[in-house]
Amino acid sequence: MRGRVAGTAIALALALAGCGVTVPTPTWLGEKDSPSAPVSATQASPSPSLAAPTLAIGDCTGDIDLSGGSITELATLSCAGEHYWEVAAVVTVPDATYPGPDALAETARTSCSKGFADYVGVAQQYSRYATAYLAADATAWANPALRTITCLVGSADGGLVGSARGDTRVFPVVGQCTGPQDVAATAVEVIDCASPHYYEVFAEKEISGGTAPTPRQKESLFTSVCRAGFTKFVGVDAGKSKYEVTYFLAGSDIWKKVGDHRIVCSAGSTKGGITGSLKGRKK
């Protein structure tokens, strides 16, 4: 069967603030939504054993119940291993009187948005990371040391490896396998290549310069990086393969807003069901 050459729809999910954790909502790349204010995961008491106030910028954690309940213990994990969240900023709130959840939510919306951009390197709507925050409740507010908002970046699904600091990548990397790609770029699921999957990333190239590639340059990049790379990787020309070639590439409308300036090529099938690598399959 002749392989289909497909340019994957380049889309991002805007991580909208709300309900403690902001779960990315699939949105076409370049669109902007108006974030609503997140709702905090509150702290139960002013005890020094409370986890959130002891977290420092750069700390990583496991799963956090961000439904609005009390958090009394939260261990840190190595960012080099799998984790869920990473502290991007810790904001001190000067109010001696508990400002209330709405005021804290507004402070978190503005302060954590800035903290996110400073830490990750791009605005949240152009990142693959979600955001959340932790703040003390009225009882815990009696302790001045707990009058902070801890801004988190990460994923409610976990599975992150490595720090989010300066990580402006949106698209998957070489060696990763994914689920369907007809979704927002930040919603593309990375799957163990040993498990059934749809695509495998086999090539990428960083594009230098401050402007997006022209249509002719895109065609040249696709030919030299993706088509040529497919032949070398799979062992057969894409036009004679049962697998298709797809690619990720940010559009000119958001080129200067997104930090990921790679063309990323993958091989696979919209039907999925691929197990193992496509390297050397020659079909």
C-alpha positions as CSV (number, residue, x, y, z in Angstrom):
1,M,0.0,0.0,0.0
2,R,1.3,3.4,-0.9
3,G,2.4,5.4,2.1
4,R,0.5,8.6,2.8
5,V,2.5,11.7,3.4
6,A,0.7,13.7,6.1
7,G,1.5,16.9,7.8
8,T,0.1,16.6,11.2
9,A,-2.2,19.4,12.3
10,I,-0.1,21.6,14.5
11,A,-2.2,22.3,17.6
12,L,-1.6,23.2,21.2
13,A,-3.7,22.7,24.2
14,L,-4.2,25.8,26.3
15,A,-3.8,24.9,29.9
16,L,-6.7,26.8,31.4
17,A,-6.7,27.7,35.0
18,G,-9.4,26.1,37.1
19,C,-10.1,23.6,39.9
20,G,-6.7,23.3,41.3
21,V,-5.1,21.6,38.3
22,T,-5.4,23.0,34.9
23,V,-6.1,20.2,32.5
24,P,-5.1,21.2,28.9
25,T,-8.0,21.8,26.6
26,P,-7.4,21.0,23.0
27,T,-7.2,24.3,21.1
28,W,-5.7,25.1,17.7
29,L,-2.2,26.5,18.0
30,G,-2.3,30.3,17.9
31,E,-5.8,30.7,19.4
32,K,-6.0,32.3,22.8
33,D,-8.5,31.6,25.5
34,S,-9.1,33.7,28.5
35,P,-7.9,31.7,31.5
36,S,-10.2,31.5,34.5
37,A,-8.7,31.7,38.0
38,P,-7.6,28.3,39.4
39,V,-9.0,27.0,42.7
40,S,-6.4,26.1,45.2
41,A,-5.7,22.9,46.9
42,T,-5.9,24.0,50.5
43,Q,-3.7,23.2,53.5
44,A,-5.4,21.7,56.6
45,S,-3.6,23.3,59.5
46,P,-0.6,25.5,60.4
47,S,1.5,22.5,61.3
48,P,5.1,22.7,60.0
49,S,4.6,19.2,58.6
50,L,2.5,20.7,55.8
51,A,4.2,19.9,52.6
52,A,3.4,22.8,50.2
53,P,5.1,25.6,52.1
54,T,8.3,23.5,52.4
55,L,8.6,23.0,48.7
56,A,11.3,25.0,47.0
57,I,11.6,26.2,43.4
58,G,12.9,23.2,41.3
59,D,11.5,20.5,43.6
60,C,9.5,17.7,41.9
61,T,6.7,15.7,43.4
62,G,4.4,12.8,42.7
63,D,0.7,12.9,42.2
64,I,-1.2,15.6,44.2
65,D,-4.9,15.6,45.1
66,L,-5.8,19.0,43.7
67,S,-9.5,18.6,44.3
68,G,-9.5,21.2,47.1
69,G,-8.9,18.8,50.0
70,S,-6.3,19.0,52.7
71,I,-2.7,18.1,52.0
72,T,-0.7,17.2,55.1
73,E,2.2,15.3,53.5
74,L,3.9,15.6,50.2
75,A,7.3,14.0,49.4
76,T,9.7,15.4,46.8
77,L,11.0,13.2,44.0
78,S,14.1,13.4,41.8
79,C,13.2,15.4,38.7
80,A,15.4,12.9,36.8
81,G,12.9,10.2,37.5
82,E,9.2,10.0,36.7
83,H,7.1,12.6,38.4
84,Y,4.0,14.7,38.1
85,W,4.7,18.3,39.2
86,E,7.6,20.7,39.6
87,V,7.7,23.9,41.6
88,A,8.2,26.9,39.3
89,A,7.6,29.7,41.8
90,V,6.8,30.4,45.4
91,V,4.9,33.6,45.9
92,T,4.8,35.3,49.3
93,V,1.4,36.9,50.1
94,P,1.9,39.9,52.5
95,D,-1.7,39.9,53.9
96,A,-1.8,39.2,57.6
97,T,-5.5,38.6,57.3
98,Y,-6.6,35.6,55.2
99,P,-7.5,37.1,51.9
100,G,-10.0,34.4,50.9
101,P,-10.0,31.8,48.1
102,D,-11.1,34.2,45.4
103,A,-8.3,36.7,46.1
104,L,-5.8,33.9,46.3
105,A,-7.0,32.5,43.1
106,E,-6.5,35.9,41.4
107,T,-3.1,36.3,42.8
108,A,-2.2,32.8,41.6
109,R,-3.5,33.5,38.2
110,T,-1.3,36.5,37.7
111,S,1.8,35.5,39.7
112,C,1.9,31.8,38.6
113,S,1.4,32.9,35.0
114,K,4.5,35.0,35.2
115,G,6.3,32.3,37.2
116,F,5.5,29.8,34.6
117,A,6.9,31.9,31.7
118,D,10.0,32.8,33.7
119,Y,10.7,29.2,34.6
120,V,9.7,27.3,31.4
121,G,10.7,30.0,29.0
122,V,7.4,30.5,27.1
123,A,3.8,31.5,28.1
124,Q,1.7,28.6,29.3
125,Q,-0.6,28.6,26.3
126,Y,2.4,27.7,24.1
127,S,3.8,25.0,26.4
128,R,3.0,21.3,26.8
129,Y,2.9,21.7,30.6
130,A,-0.2,22.2,32.7
131,T,-0.2,24.3,35.8
132,A,-1.6,24.2,39.3
133,Y,-1.0,25.8,42.7
134,L,-1.1,25.2,46.4
135,A,-2.1,27.7,49.0
136,A,-2.9,27.6,52.7
137,D,-6.5,27.8,54.0
138,A,-7.9,30.2,56.7
139,T,-6.6,28.0,59.5
140,A,-3.1,27.6,58.2
141,W,-2.9,31.3,57.4
142,A,-2.4,32.0,61.1
143,N,1.2,30.8,60.6
144,P,3.1,33.6,58.7
145,A,5.5,31.0,57.2
146,L,2.5,29.4,55.3
147,R,1.3,32.6,53.6
148,T,2.6,31.6,50.2
149,I,1.3,30.4,46.9
150,T,3.3,27.5,45.4
151,C,3.1,27.5,41.6
152,L,3.4,24.1,39.9
153,V,4.1,23.1,36.4
154,G,3.7,19.5,35.1
155,S,1.1,17.0,34.2
156,A,-1.9,15.5,36.1
157,D,-1.1,12.2,34.3
158,G,2.5,12.1,35.5
159,G,5.2,10.3,33.5
160,L,7.4,13.4,33.2
161,V,11.2,12.8,33.2
162,G,13.6,15.7,33.5
163,S,13.1,19.3,34.6
164,A,10.6,21.7,33.0
165,R,13.0,24.6,33.6
166,G,13.8,26.0,30.2
167,D,12.0,23.2,28.4
168,T,10.1,24.9,25.6
169,R,9.6,21.7,23.6
170,V,6.0,21.0,22.5
171,F,6.6,18.1,20.1
172,P,7.8,14.5,21.0
173,V,11.5,13.6,20.6
174,V,13.3,11.0,18.5
175,G,12.8,7.5,19.9
176,Q,9.4,8.2,21.4
177,C,6.3,6.5,20.2
178,T,2.9,8.1,20.3
179,G,-0.8,7.6,20.1
180,P,-3.0,9.2,17.5
181,Q,-1.7,12.5,16.2
182,D,-4.9,14.1,15.0
183,V,-5.2,15.9,18.3
184,A,-3.6,19.0,19.8
185,A,0.2,18.7,19.9
186,T,0.2,18.9,23.7
187,A,-2.4,16.2,23.8
188,V,-0.3,13.7,21.8
189,E,0.2,10.7,24.1
190,V,3.7,9.3,24.5
191,I,3.5,5.5,24.6
192,D,6.1,2.8,25.4
193,C,7.2,1.6,21.9
194,A,6.9,-2.0,23.2
195,S,3.2,-1.4,23.7
196,P,0.7,-0.9,20.8
197,H,1.1,2.6,19.4
198,Y,0.4,4.6,16.3
199,Y,3.7,6.5,15.4
200,E,7.4,6.5,16.1
201,V,9.5,9.6,16.0
202,F,12.6,8.9,13.9
203,A,14.1,12.3,13.0
204,E,14.1,15.9,14.0
205,K,16.0,19.1,13.0
206,E,16.3,22.4,14.8
207,I,15.5,25.3,12.5
208,S,17.7,28.4,13.1
209,G,16.7,31.9,12.4
210,G,14.1,34.2,13.8
211,T,11.4,33.6,11.1
212,A,9.3,30.6,10.2
213,P,10.2,28.6,7.1
214,T,8.6,29.6,3.9
215,P,6.3,27.1,2.1
216,R,9.2,26.2,-0.2
217,Q,11.6,25.8,2.8
218,K,9.0,23.6,4.5
219,E,8.9,21.4,1.5
220,S,12.6,21.2,1.4
221,L,12.8,20.4,5.1
222,F,10.2,17.7,4.7
223,T,12.1,16.1,1.8
224,S,15.5,16.2,3.3
225,V,14.7,15.4,6.9
226,C,11.4,13.4,6.9
227,R,11.3,11.6,3.5
228,A,15.1,10.9,3.4
229,G,15.0,10.0,7.1
230,F,12.1,7.6,6.6
231,T,13.9,5.7,3.9
232,K,17.0,5.4,6.1
233,F,15.0,4.4,9.2
234,V,12.3,2.0,7.8
235,G,14.5,0.8,4.9
236,V,12.1,1.6,2.1
237,D,10.9,4.7,0.3
238,A,7.8,6.3,1.9
239,G,6.0,6.0,-1.4
240,K,6.4,2.2,-1.3
241,S,5.7,1.7,2.4
242,K,2.6,0.6,4.2
243,Y,3.4,3.3,6.8
244,E,2.9,7.0,6.4
245,V,5.2,9.9,7.2
246,T,3.9,12.7,9.5
247,Y,5.6,15.8,10.8
248,F,5.2,18.5,13.4
249,L,6.2,22.1,12.7
250,A,5.0,25.3,14.2
251,G,3.2,27.7,11.9
252,S,4.4,31.2,11.0
253,D,1.5,32.8,13.0
254,I,3.0,31.6,16.3
255,W,6.6,31.0,15.4
256,K,7.9,33.8,17.7
257,K,5.7,32.7,20.6
258,V,6.6,29.0,20.6
259,G,10.0,27.9,21.7
260,D,10.0,24.6,19.8
261,H,11.5,25.4,16.4
262,R,12.0,21.8,15.3
263,I,10.6,19.8,12.4
264,V,9.8,16.5,14.0
265,C,9.2,13.4,11.7
266,S,7.4,10.2,12.6
267,A,6.4,7.0,10.9
268,G,3.3,5.0,11.5
269,S,-0.3,4.4,10.8
270,T,-3.7,6.0,11.7
271,K,-4.9,2.5,12.5
272,G,-2.4,2.1,15.3
273,G,-1.6,-1.4,16.6
274,I,2.1,-1.1,16.0
275,T,4.4,-2.9,18.5
276,G,8.1,-2.4,18.7
277,S,10.2,-0.2,16.5
278,L,9.7,0.4,12.7
279,K,13.4,0.6,12.2
280,G,14.5,-1.7,9.4
281,R,11.1,-3.2,8.8
282,K,11.4,-2.6,5.0
283,K,7.7,-2.5,4.4
